[in-house]
Amino acid sequence: MPAYNFQLRFADMVKQRIKRQTIRAERKDGYVPEVGALFKGFSGLRSKNCRFLTESRISEVLPIVIKPEGIWLAGKPLDDAEANSVALLDGFQDADEMCGWFARQHGADFYGHLIRWL
């Protein structure tokens, strides 16, 4: 069962079920979560401030690429409206904020998976 740690800025959105997706980097071991798998969400995982946020089933897993020139979801380039929609669902104000955050956290080119839950 996957466990996901959410930064404090996203924790309340996950707890209130406003944010029902997460974007995670490709793992070195190749593991990709499966649709239907149970997962648990936390904030402050592995610390004395650990807080349980949610438990749910994964409903969708899609490959995502985030680069300065755009976002690709399941191999399809997203237009501005689609990119902004993904960003909003992930807890950002818009695609520019999301792309900037991923560039600062992971470097210019990000490869991973968009994971949605019920």
Secondary structure as GFF3:
##gff-version 3
##sequence-region A 1 118
A	DSSP	beta_strand	3	5	.	.	.	ID=ss1
A	DSSP	alpha_helix	8	15	.	.	.	ID=ss2
A	DSSP	beta_strand	21	25	.	.	.	ID=ss3
A	DSSP	beta_strand	38	43	.	.	.	ID=ss4
A	DSSP	beta_strand	51	67	.	.	.	ID=ss5
A	DSSP	beta_strand	70	73	.	.	.	ID=ss6
A	DSSP	beta_strand	76	77	.	.	.	ID=ss7
A	DSSP	alpha_helix	80	89	.	.	.	ID=ss8
A	DSSP	alpha_helix	95	106	.	.	.	ID=ss9
A	DSSP	beta_strand	110	117	.	.	.	ID=ss10
###
